[in-house]
């Protein structure tokens, strides 16, 4: 059985209001979905009062620790030696959050222990995925 890797992180929401404010968030990695990472935010920071979940490539998070990465809805970049900035683009606008780089590195290290880089395909259940895609699951 492949364990789910959860890591609570403190993020600083960078807003137009004076001063960023800290909010809890959760990074999650599931070996059953080896290419993806999820980041969940609590309802109190969303515009409509709902919890917000984003899914993006684990490789994007890893690359963003070293250099700006991503061109789509999720972008990651270093912000000095100790911080990492993530941008989440949606129809409603852009949310920027800042994380401690050590938290991100620790999370990624745990995910790579579960599924090493380059070994993701061995953890993919392609038959179930295709069955779900074609409605025969």
N, CA, C and O atoms as a DFTB+ gen file, in Angstrom:
548 C
 N C O
     1  1       0.838      -1.186       0.000
     2  2       0.000       0.000       0.000
     3  2       0.879       1.243       0.000
     4  3       1.830       1.339       0.776
     5  1       0.563       2.179      -0.858
     6  2       1.319       3.415      -0.946
     7  2       0.714       4.477      -0.035
     8  3      -0.446       4.853      -0.207
     9  1       1.493       4.966       0.936
    10  2       0.945       5.975       1.845
    11  2       0.822       7.331       1.153
    12  3       1.594       7.665       0.254
    13  1      -0.160       8.091       1.593
    14  2      -0.312       9.463       1.130
    15  2       0.639      10.315       1.960
    16  3       0.730      10.137       3.174
    17  1       1.335      11.222       1.327
    18  2       2.257      12.106       2.026
    19  2       1.598      13.468       2.156
    20  3       1.378      14.163       1.164
    21  1       1.288      13.839       3.384
    22  2       0.711      15.146       3.683
    23  2       1.736      15.948       4.458
    24  3       2.452      15.405       5.299
    25  1       1.807      17.219       4.183
    26  2       2.662      18.095       4.967
    27  2       1.972      19.431       5.140
    28  3       1.680      20.130       4.170
    29  1       1.719      19.772       6.385
    30  2       1.160      21.085       6.685
    31  2       2.259      22.117       6.481
    32  3       3.402      21.914       6.889
    33  1       1.904      23.212       5.851
    34  2       2.853      24.307       5.636
    35  2       2.168      25.618       6.004
    36  3       0.950      25.757       5.895
    37  1       2.962      26.550       6.431
    38  2       2.463      27.891       6.692
    39  2       2.808      28.718       5.464
    40  3       3.969      28.777       5.058
    41  1       1.817      29.349       4.878
    42  2       2.075      30.209       3.719
    43  2       1.721      31.634       4.094
    44  3       0.873      31.881       4.952
    45  1       2.378      32.549       3.445
    46  2       2.038      33.957       3.608
    47  2       1.314      34.381       2.354
    48  3       1.885      34.385       1.264
    49  1       0.063      34.736       2.510
    50  2      -0.744      35.202       1.396
    51  2      -0.343      36.632       1.111
    52  3      -0.437      37.493       1.986
    53  1       0.100      36.891      -0.097
    54  2       0.525      38.232      -0.492
    55  2      -0.660      38.883      -1.175
    56  3      -1.049      38.487      -2.274
    57  1      -1.228      39.873      -0.529
    58  2      -2.448      40.509      -1.014
    59  2      -2.210      41.996      -1.214
    60  3      -1.168      42.534      -0.839
    61  1      -3.203      42.650      -1.817
    62  2      -3.088      44.089      -2.028
    63  2      -3.309      44.853      -0.732
    64  3      -2.901      46.009      -0.619
    65  1      -3.954      44.218       0.257
    66  2      -4.130      44.871       1.559
    67  2      -2.767      44.984       2.238
    68  3      -1.862      44.206       1.934
    69  1      -2.611      45.929       3.142
    70  2      -1.308      46.112       3.800
    71  2      -0.831      44.842       4.496
    72  3      -1.556      44.232       5.281
    73  1       0.388      44.464       4.193
    74  2       1.045      43.346       4.849
    75  2       0.499      41.981       4.489
    76  3      -0.716      41.786       4.456
    77  1       1.382      41.037       4.218
    78  2       0.940      39.666       3.971
    79  2       0.469      39.037       5.282
    80  3       0.931      39.422       6.356
    81  1      -0.441      38.081       5.199
    82  2      -0.874      37.405       6.408
    83  2      -0.698      35.899       6.252
    84  3      -0.860      35.340       5.167
    85  1      -0.355      35.252       7.389
    86  2      -0.074      33.824       7.392
    87  2      -1.368      33.024       7.423
    88  3      -2.310      33.369       8.137
    89  1      -1.399      31.967       6.650
    90  2      -2.532      31.046       6.636
    91  2      -1.985      29.612       6.544
    92  3      -0.901      29.389       6.005
    93  1      -2.739      28.655       7.071
    94  2      -2.297      27.265       6.936
    95  2      -2.634      26.746       5.542
    96  3      -3.594      27.191       4.913
    97  1      -1.846      25.818       5.081
    98  2      -2.104      25.145       3.809
    99  2      -1.574      23.724       3.939
   100  3      -0.863      23.406       4.893
   101  1      -1.916      22.880       2.988
   102  2      -1.484      21.486       3.034
   103  2      -0.949      21.085       1.671
   104  3      -1.621      21.260       0.655
   105  1       0.264      20.546       1.655
   106  2       0.814      19.920       0.456
   107  2       0.530      18.434       0.559
   108  3       0.653      17.854       1.638
   109  1       0.150      17.805      -0.554
   110  2      -0.168      16.378      -0.537
   111  2       0.395      15.704      -1.777
   112  3       0.347      16.240      -2.884
   113  1       0.928      14.515      -1.553
   114  2       1.439      13.683      -2.644
   115  2       0.903      12.278      -2.457
   116  3       0.987      11.720      -1.363
   117  1       0.352      11.700      -3.518
   118  2      -0.162      10.335      -3.489
   119  2       0.592       9.501      -4.515
   120  3       0.517       9.792      -5.708
   121  1       1.308       8.482      -4.087
   122  2       2.026       7.629      -5.037
   123  2       1.129       7.022      -6.108
   124  3       1.611       6.669      -7.185
   125  1      -0.165       6.896      -5.832
   126  2      -1.086       6.379      -6.847
   127  2      -1.285       7.372      -7.987
   128  3      -1.736       6.994      -9.068
   129  1      -0.955       8.629      -7.753
   130  2      -1.000       9.687      -8.776
   131  2       0.382      10.334      -8.780
   132  3       0.529      11.484      -8.366
   133  1       1.400       9.600      -9.249
   134  2       2.798       9.939      -8.990
   135  2       3.334      11.208      -9.650
   136  3       4.398      11.691      -9.262
   137  1       2.640      11.752     -10.620
   138  2       3.139      12.946     -11.298
   139  2       2.623      14.237     -10.669
   140  3       3.119      15.319     -10.981
   141  1       1.638      14.132      -9.793
   142  2       0.945      15.326      -9.298
   143  2       1.203      15.597      -7.820
   144  3       1.479      14.696      -7.028
   145  1       1.100      16.871      -7.493
   146  2       1.112      17.364      -6.119
   147  2      -0.158      18.174      -5.967
   148  3      -0.616      18.812      -6.915
   149  1      -0.721      18.148      -4.781
   150  2      -1.897      18.971      -4.501
   151  2      -1.571      19.947      -3.380
   152  3      -0.821      19.631      -2.456
   153  1      -2.142      21.121      -3.481
   154  2      -2.019      22.100      -2.412
   155  2      -3.417      22.563      -2.062
   156  3      -4.172      23.002      -2.929
   157  1      -3.759      22.464      -0.786
   158  2      -5.096      22.820      -0.318
   159  2      -5.024      24.030       0.600
   160  3      -4.141      24.144       1.450
   161  1      -5.985      24.933       0.400
   162  2      -6.088      26.140       1.208
   163  2      -7.419      26.129       1.945
   164  3      -8.406      25.607       1.428
   165  1      -7.459      26.701       3.154
   166  2      -8.698      26.695       3.942
   167  2      -9.745      27.645       3.377
   168  3      -9.413      28.582       2.650
   169  1     -11.017      27.402       3.713
   170  2     -12.117      28.228       3.182
   171  2     -11.994      29.713       3.503
   172  3     -12.432      30.553       2.717
   173  1     -11.403      30.048       4.649
   174  2     -11.376      31.456       5.042
   175  2     -10.543      32.362       4.139
   176  3     -10.649      33.584       4.242
   177  1      -9.727      31.803       3.267
   178  2      -8.962      32.683       2.381
   179  2      -9.546      32.772       0.973
   180  3      -9.034      33.520       0.140
   181  1     -10.610      32.018       0.700
   182  2     -11.173      32.073      -0.649
   183  2     -12.249      33.154      -0.739
   184  3     -12.811      33.576       0.271
   185  1     -12.517      33.582      -1.942
   186  2     -13.517      34.622      -2.161
   187  2     -14.925      34.144      -1.855
   188  3     -15.763      34.936      -1.425
   189  1     -15.205      32.853      -2.069
   190  2     -16.566      32.345      -1.850
   191  2     -16.723      31.505      -0.588
   192  3     -17.779      30.913      -0.369
   193  1     -15.685      31.446       0.245
   194  2     -15.780      30.707       1.495
   195  2     -15.664      29.204       1.357
   196  3     -16.049      28.477       2.273
   197  1     -15.145      28.715       0.241
   198  2     -14.956      27.280       0.014
   199  2     -13.476      26.940       0.106
   200  3     -12.615      27.772      -0.180
   201  1     -13.194      25.714       0.507
   202  2     -11.812      25.251       0.477
   203  2     -11.337      25.266      -0.976
   204  3     -12.123      25.032      -1.894
   205  1     -10.069      25.537      -1.176
   206  2      -9.509      25.631      -2.521
   207  2      -8.384      24.614      -2.656
   208  3      -7.464      24.583      -1.838
   209  1      -8.461      23.785      -3.686
   210  2      -7.441      22.778      -3.964
   211  2      -6.866      23.004      -5.350
   212  3      -7.603      23.206      -6.315
   213  1      -5.558      22.969      -5.440
   214  2      -4.859      23.081      -6.719
   215  2      -4.051      21.811      -6.926
   216  3      -3.499      21.260      -5.974
   217  1      -3.981      21.354      -8.151
   218  2      -3.188      20.194      -8.520
   219  2      -2.218      20.621      -9.609
   220  3      -2.594      21.324     -10.548
   221  1      -0.980      20.197      -9.481
   222  2       0.043      20.581     -10.455
   223  2       1.157      19.548     -10.428
   224  3       1.188      18.685      -9.550
   225  1       2.064      19.632     -11.381
   226  2       3.130      18.648     -11.535
   227  2       4.161      18.758     -10.412
   228  3       4.585      19.853     -10.041
   229  1       4.551      17.607      -9.884
   230  2       5.610      17.569      -8.867
   231  2       6.894      18.165      -9.435
   232  3       7.633      18.854      -8.732
   233  1       7.150      17.896     -10.701
   234  2       8.347      18.424     -11.362
   235  2       8.345      19.959     -11.390
   236  3       9.399      20.582     -11.264
   237  1       7.175      20.562     -11.553
   238  2       7.053      22.020     -11.545
   239  2       7.481      22.578     -10.193
   240  3       8.220      23.560     -10.133
   241  1       7.026      21.964      -9.120
   242  2       7.392      22.422      -7.777
   243  2       8.894      22.286      -7.559
   244  3       9.529      23.180      -7.000
   245  1       9.452      21.181      -7.996
   246  2      10.888      20.936      -7.852
   247  2      11.704      21.957      -8.650
   248  3      12.650      22.548      -8.130
   249  1      11.334      22.154      -9.897
   250  2      12.064      23.095     -10.756
   251  2      11.955      24.529     -10.223
   252  3      12.914      25.297     -10.298
   253  1      10.797      24.879      -9.691
   254  2      10.572      26.231      -9.192
   255  2      11.408      26.601      -7.984
   256  3      11.487      27.778      -7.632
   257  1      12.034      25.626      -7.339
   258  2      12.942      25.933      -6.239
   259  2      14.252      26.528      -6.742
   260  3      14.939      27.241      -6.010
   261  1      14.595      26.234      -7.993
   262  2      15.868      26.681      -8.565
   263  2      15.740      27.850      -9.530
   264  3      16.644      28.680      -9.635
   265  1      14.602      27.912     -10.240
   266  2      14.412      28.945     -11.266
   267  2      12.921      29.129     -11.498
   268  3      12.141      28.248     -11.135
   269  1      12.500      30.229     -12.084
   270  2      11.073      30.397     -12.381
   271  2      10.581      29.247     -13.271
   272  3      11.220      28.887     -14.259
   273  1       9.437      28.691     -12.894
   274  2       8.894      27.538     -13.622
   275  2       7.386      27.703     -13.791
   276  3       6.701      28.249     -12.926
   277  1       6.900      27.228     -14.905
   278  2       5.470      27.230     -15.175
   279  2       5.051      28.390     -16.054
   280  3       5.581      29.497     -15.951
   281  1       4.087      28.114     -16.923
   282  2       3.511      29.138     -17.792
   283  2       1.993      29.103     -17.746
   284  3       1.332      29.904     -18.407
   285  1       1.445      28.193     -16.983
   286  2      -0.002      28.015     -16.936
   287  2      -0.620      28.604     -15.688
   288  3      -0.257      29.697     -15.253
   289  1      -1.557      27.870     -15.117
   290  2      -2.296      28.337     -13.949
   291  2      -1.463      28.361     -12.678
   292  3      -1.766      29.120     -11.757
   293  1      -0.415      27.541     -12.613
   294  2       0.443      27.495     -11.429
   295  2       1.870      27.811     -11.855
   296  3       2.404      27.227     -12.798
   297  1       2.469      28.748     -11.136
   298  2       3.857      29.140     -11.411
   299  2       4.612      29.171     -10.091
   300  3       4.060      29.533      -9.052
   301  1       5.876      28.788     -10.146
   302  2       6.695      28.697      -8.937
   303  2       8.043      29.350      -9.229
   304  3       8.605      29.200     -10.314
   305  1       8.550      30.084      -8.227
   306  2       9.862      30.698      -8.407
   307  2      10.538      30.914      -7.060
   308  3       9.868      31.090      -6.042
   309  1      11.872      30.898      -7.059
   310  2      12.575      31.198      -5.812
   311  2      12.432      32.685      -5.484
   312  3      12.330      33.526      -6.377
   313  1      12.428      32.986      -4.195
   314  2      12.397      34.380      -3.732
   315  2      13.485      34.515      -2.678
   316  3      13.205      34.617      -1.483
   317  1      14.719      34.516      -3.135
   318  2      15.845      34.524      -2.209
   319  2      16.166      33.107      -1.761
   320  3      15.554      32.152      -2.239
   321  1      17.113      32.963      -0.853
   322  2      17.559      31.623      -0.459
   323  2      16.586      30.869       0.447
   324  3      16.675      29.646       0.555
   325  1      15.657      31.574       1.100
   326  2      14.813      30.923       2.105
   327  2      13.331      30.877       1.780
   328  3      12.563      30.269       2.525
   329  1      12.911      31.501       0.695
   330  2      11.481      31.583       0.364
   331  2      11.235      31.126      -1.065
   332  3      12.085      31.264      -1.945
   333  1      10.041      30.578      -1.264
   334  2       9.570      30.178      -2.583
   335  2       8.213      30.826      -2.781
   336  3       7.373      30.797      -1.881
   337  1       7.990      31.407      -3.948
   338  2       6.708      32.043      -4.258
   339  2       5.963      31.170      -5.241
   340  3       6.529      30.670      -6.213
   341  1       4.672      30.995      -4.966
   342  2       3.787      30.282      -5.889
   343  2       2.694      31.238      -6.320
   344  3       2.133      31.972      -5.506
   345  1       2.396      31.221      -7.614
   346  2       1.306      32.028      -8.174
   347  2       0.234      31.067      -8.664
   348  3       0.521      30.088      -9.353
   349  1      -1.011      31.365      -8.295
   350  2      -2.151      30.568      -8.736
   351  2      -3.052      31.490      -9.554
   352  3      -3.617      32.446      -9.025
   353  1      -3.180      31.196     -10.846
   354  2      -3.954      32.029     -11.770
   355  2      -5.326      31.399     -11.990
   356  3      -5.429      30.229     -12.359
   357  1      -6.379      32.186     -11.761
   358  2      -7.753      31.737     -11.988
   359  2      -8.520      32.878     -12.644
   360  3      -8.016      33.997     -12.736
   361  1      -9.735      32.596     -13.100
   362  2     -10.567      33.626     -13.716
   363  2     -10.797      34.803     -12.776
   364  3     -10.910      35.947     -13.217
   365  1     -10.865      34.515     -11.467
   366  2     -11.132      35.564     -10.480
   367  2      -9.926      36.453     -10.205
   368  3     -10.072      37.544      -9.654
   369  1      -8.749      36.000     -10.580
   370  2      -7.545      36.793     -10.344
   371  2      -6.352      35.902     -10.049
   372  3      -6.363      34.708     -10.346
   373  1      -5.332      36.491      -9.465
   374  2      -4.090      35.789      -9.162
   375  2      -3.868      35.828      -7.659
   376  3      -3.990      36.876      -7.026
   377  1      -3.541      34.675      -7.098
   378  2      -3.162      34.604      -5.686
   379  2      -1.673      34.286      -5.625
   380  3      -1.192      33.378      -6.303
   381  1      -0.960      35.033      -4.816
   382  2       0.456      34.772      -4.596
   383  2       0.645      34.333      -3.159
   384  3       0.131      34.961      -2.233
   385  1       1.388      33.246      -2.979
   386  2       1.718      32.791      -1.641
   387  2       3.216      32.564      -1.557
   388  3       3.877      32.239      -2.543
   389  1       3.726      32.744      -0.362
   390  2       5.153      32.575      -0.111
   391  2       5.310      31.456       0.914
   392  3       4.622      31.445       1.935
   393  1       6.211      30.519       0.644
   394  2       6.468      29.390       1.539
   395  2       7.930      29.374       1.942
   396  3       8.786      29.942       1.263
   397  1       8.198      28.717       3.053
   398  2       9.601      28.490       3.413
   399  2      10.142      27.404       2.496
   400  3       9.544      26.335       2.371
   401  1      11.251      27.673       1.867
   402  2      11.846      26.721       0.930
   403  2      12.198      25.414       1.627
   404  3      12.092      24.349       1.019
   405  1      12.613      25.471       2.887
   406  2      12.940      24.225       3.603
   407  2      11.721      23.318       3.724
   408  3      11.855      22.097       3.650
   409  1      10.527      23.897       3.909
   410  2       9.310      23.076       3.974
   411  2       9.054      22.371       2.648
   412  3       8.692      21.195       2.617
   413  1       9.248      23.103       1.550
   414  2       9.016      22.525       0.221
   415  2      10.046      21.435      -0.060
   416  3       9.696      20.368      -0.566
   417  1      11.295      21.690       0.259
   418  2      12.344      20.683       0.044
   419  2      12.070      19.412       0.857
   420  3      12.239      18.303       0.349
   421  1      11.654      19.568       2.096
   422  2      11.347      18.417       2.954
   423  2      10.188      17.601       2.364
   424  3      10.241      16.372       2.322
   425  1       9.150      18.301       1.913
   426  2       8.006      17.629       1.296
   427  2       8.436      16.868       0.044
   428  3       8.075      15.705      -0.131
   429  1       9.206      17.520      -0.825
   430  2       9.652      16.858      -2.056
   431  2      10.546      15.661      -1.756
   432  3      10.447      14.636      -2.430
   433  1      11.409      15.774      -0.764
   434  2      12.283      14.654      -0.404
   435  2      11.448      13.447       0.012
   436  3      11.754      12.318      -0.371
   437  1      10.403      13.678       0.788
   438  2       9.516      12.584       1.203
   439  2       8.807      11.970      -0.014
   440  3       8.644      10.753      -0.096
   441  1       8.390      12.828      -0.959
   442  2       7.706      12.305      -2.145
   443  2       8.663      11.486      -3.013
   444  3       8.265      10.474      -3.589
   445  1       9.924      11.920      -3.107
   446  2      10.899      11.184      -3.916
   447  2      11.342       9.887      -3.231
   448  3      11.799       8.961      -3.902
   449  1      11.212       9.812      -1.907
   450  2      11.459       8.536      -1.226
   451  2      10.349       7.545      -1.580
   452  3      10.607       6.356      -1.770
   453  1       9.127       8.038      -1.666
   454  2       7.994       7.178      -2.000
   455  2       8.033       6.746      -3.462
   456  3       7.823       5.574      -3.775
   457  1       8.303       7.697      -4.354
   458  2       8.373       7.422      -5.791
   459  2       9.551       8.235      -6.345
   460  3       9.435       9.448      -6.523
   461  1      10.676       7.576      -6.616
   462  2      11.837       8.297      -7.141
   463  2      11.544       8.952      -8.494
   464  3      10.717       8.468      -9.267
   465  1      12.236      10.058      -8.762
   466  2      12.116      10.728     -10.061
   467  2      12.479       9.740     -11.157
   468  3      13.484       9.035     -11.061
   469  1      11.667       9.694     -12.186
   470  2      11.888       8.783     -13.303
   471  2      11.196       7.436     -13.132
   472  3      11.109       6.663     -14.085
   473  1      10.701       7.143     -11.922
   474  2      10.037       5.860     -11.678
   475  2       8.517       6.010     -11.607
   476  3       7.816       5.073     -11.225
   477  1       8.018       7.171     -11.970
   478  2       6.581       7.434     -11.860
   479  2       5.736       6.470     -12.690
   480  3       4.665       6.047     -12.255
   481  1       6.213       6.127     -13.873
   482  2       5.408       5.272     -14.760
   483  2       5.135       3.902     -14.147
   484  3       4.122       3.282     -14.470
   485  1       6.002       3.422     -13.282
   486  2       5.790       2.132     -12.630
   487  2       4.631       2.195     -11.636
   488  3       4.086       1.160     -11.252
   489  1       4.257       3.391     -11.225
   490  2       3.181       3.563     -10.244
   491  2       1.854       3.965     -10.883
   492  3       0.833       4.057     -10.202
   493  1       1.875       4.199     -12.180
   494  2       0.642       4.582     -12.865
   495  2      -0.207       3.349     -13.135
   496  3       0.300       2.321     -13.582
   497  1      -1.490       3.458     -12.863
   498  2      -2.435       2.383     -13.163
   499  2      -3.159       2.788     -14.448
   500  3      -4.273       3.311     -14.410
   501  1      -2.508       2.538     -15.580
   502  2      -3.043       2.981     -16.863
   503  2      -4.363       2.313     -17.218
   504  3      -5.236       2.954     -17.803
   505  1      -4.526       1.050     -16.879
   506  2      -5.779       0.368     -17.224
   507  2      -6.971       0.995     -16.509
   508  3      -8.016       1.211     -17.123
   509  1      -6.825       1.290     -15.219
   510  2      -7.918       1.937     -14.484
   511  2      -8.182       3.340     -15.016
   512  3      -9.331       3.765     -15.136
   513  1      -7.112       4.049     -15.331
   514  2      -7.254       5.392     -15.871
   515  2      -7.987       5.404     -17.193
   516  3      -8.859       6.244     -17.415
   517  1      -7.641       4.480     -18.076
   518  2      -8.331       4.390     -19.364
   519  2      -9.785       3.965     -19.195
   520  3     -10.670       4.466     -19.888
   521  1     -10.028       3.034     -18.267
   522  2     -11.394       2.583     -18.008
   523  2     -12.238       3.744     -17.492
   524  3     -13.396       3.898     -17.882
   525  1     -11.655       4.559     -16.616
   526  2     -12.377       5.716     -16.086
   527  2     -12.632       6.739     -17.199
   528  3     -13.719       7.311     -17.286
   529  1     -11.640       6.960     -18.032
   530  2     -11.748       7.911     -19.136
   531  2     -12.858       7.505     -20.101
   532  3     -13.624       8.347     -20.569
   533  1     -12.938       6.222     -20.390
   534  2     -13.929       5.748     -21.359
   535  2     -15.230       5.281     -20.707
   536  3     -16.105       4.741     -21.384
   537  1     -15.357       5.485     -19.409
   538  2     -16.605       5.164     -18.726
   539  2     -16.888       3.704     -18.541
   540  3     -18.046       3.314     -18.391
   541  1     -15.857       2.879     -18.546
   542  2     -16.082       1.449     -18.368
   543  2     -15.592       0.973     -17.002
   544  3     -15.475      -0.229     -16.766
   545  1     -15.308       1.913     -16.107
   546  2     -14.796       1.539     -14.759
   547  2     -15.917       1.061     -13.870
   548  3     -15.681       0.708     -12.714
